[in-house]
Amino acid sequence: MWHNLKLENVGKIEKTVAEFTVWMVGVLPYAKMRVKIFENQLGMYTGRTDLAIKRKFDGSPENGLGDGRSIEEALENTINNFNEMLKTDGIDELTEDDIEYSEWSDF
């Protein structure tokens, strides 16, 4: 099983186990974003949005992130993290100037 692989020069292996399209009409400039869920070798899950918010305090783009013990929990925590960044930055609706998308090859 891939969870138990130990290979030379490999620090860790993650498996992409799910990809979701999340619609947030009225919040996102193009209405939707994608969330990828990865499983690590310990059986834990991590989610990441393909859309990064340019944060108000320093202008650096930050993706929504979340983890969990299941795909669903990681998805929920990722979206909650994204929403928390919106709330912290006082944003109701993002514009093109407020976001940065991940490279297509990363997603």
C-alpha positions as CSV (number, residue, x, y, z in Angstrom):
1,M,0.0,0.0,0.0
2,W,1.3,3.5,-0.8
3,H,0.9,4.7,2.8
4,N,3.9,2.5,3.8
5,L,6.3,3.4,1.0
6,K,9.7,4.6,2.1
7,L,11.7,5.7,-0.9
8,E,15.1,7.2,-1.3
9,N,15.1,11.1,-1.6
10,V,11.3,11.2,-0.9
11,G,10.3,13.1,2.3
12,K,6.6,12.5,2.0
13,I,3.9,11.4,-0.5
14,E,0.4,12.8,-0.8
15,K,-2.4,11.5,-2.9
16,T,-5.0,13.7,-4.5
17,V,-8.3,12.1,-3.4
18,A,-10.9,14.6,-4.3
19,E,-11.5,17.9,-6.2
20,F,-14.6,20.0,-5.6
21,T,-16.0,23.0,-7.4
22,V,-17.4,25.4,-4.8
23,W,-19.8,28.1,-6.0
24,M,-19.9,31.4,-4.0
25,V,-22.0,33.6,-6.2
26,G,-21.8,37.2,-5.1
27,V,-18.5,36.6,-3.3
28,L,-16.1,35.4,-6.0
29,P,-15.6,37.4,-9.2
30,Y,-16.1,34.3,-11.3
31,A,-18.6,32.7,-8.9
32,K,-16.6,29.5,-8.3
33,M,-13.3,28.1,-7.1
34,R,-11.9,24.7,-6.8
35,V,-10.8,22.8,-3.7
36,K,-8.4,19.9,-3.9
37,I,-8.2,17.4,-1.0
38,F,-5.0,15.4,-0.4
39,E,-4.4,12.4,1.8
40,N,-1.0,12.0,3.5
41,Q,0.7,8.8,4.4
42,L,-0.8,8.9,7.9
43,G,-4.3,8.9,6.5
44,M,-5.0,12.5,7.3
45,Y,-6.6,14.9,4.8
46,T,-5.7,18.5,3.8
47,G,-7.7,20.8,1.6
48,R,-6.4,23.8,-0.5
49,T,-8.3,26.3,-2.6
50,D,-7.1,27.3,-6.1
51,L,-7.9,30.9,-5.3
52,A,-5.8,33.0,-3.0
53,I,-7.0,36.2,-1.3
54,K,-4.5,39.1,-1.4
55,R,-4.5,39.8,2.3
56,K,-5.3,43.4,3.5
57,F,-2.4,43.5,6.0
58,D,0.4,42.9,3.5
59,G,-1.0,42.2,0.1
60,S,0.4,38.6,0.0
61,P,-1.9,36.0,-1.6
62,E,-3.1,33.3,0.8
63,N,-5.1,30.2,-0.1
64,G,-7.8,28.7,2.0
65,L,-6.4,25.7,3.9
66,G,-8.0,23.1,6.1
67,D,-7.4,19.6,7.5
68,G,-9.4,16.8,8.8
69,R,-9.9,13.1,9.5
70,S,-12.1,12.7,6.4
71,I,-12.4,14.2,3.0
72,E,-15.6,16.0,4.1
73,E,-14.1,17.4,7.2
74,A,-11.1,18.8,5.3
75,L,-13.4,20.3,2.7
76,E,-15.5,22.0,5.4
77,N,-12.5,23.3,7.3
78,T,-10.9,24.6,4.1
79,I,-14.1,26.6,3.2
80,N,-14.4,27.8,6.8
81,N,-10.8,29.0,6.7
82,F,-11.5,30.8,3.4
83,N,-14.6,32.5,4.8
84,E,-12.6,33.5,8.0
85,M,-10.0,35.3,5.9
86,L,-12.9,37.2,4.1
87,K,-14.3,38.1,7.5
88,T,-10.9,39.1,9.0
89,D,-10.2,41.3,6.0
90,G,-13.7,42.8,6.0
91,I,-14.5,41.6,2.5
92,D,-18.1,40.9,1.4
93,E,-17.3,40.5,-2.3
94,L,-13.9,39.9,-4.0
95,T,-12.8,41.6,-7.2
96,E,-10.2,40.5,-9.7
97,D,-7.7,42.8,-7.9
98,D,-8.3,41.0,-4.6
99,I,-7.4,37.5,-5.8
100,E,-4.7,35.4,-7.4
101,Y,-5.3,31.9,-8.9
102,S,-2.8,29.0,-8.5
103,E,-0.9,28.0,-11.6
104,W,-3.0,25.7,-13.7
105,S,-0.2,23.1,-13.4
106,D,-0.5,23.2,-9.6
107,F,-4.2,22.4,-9.8
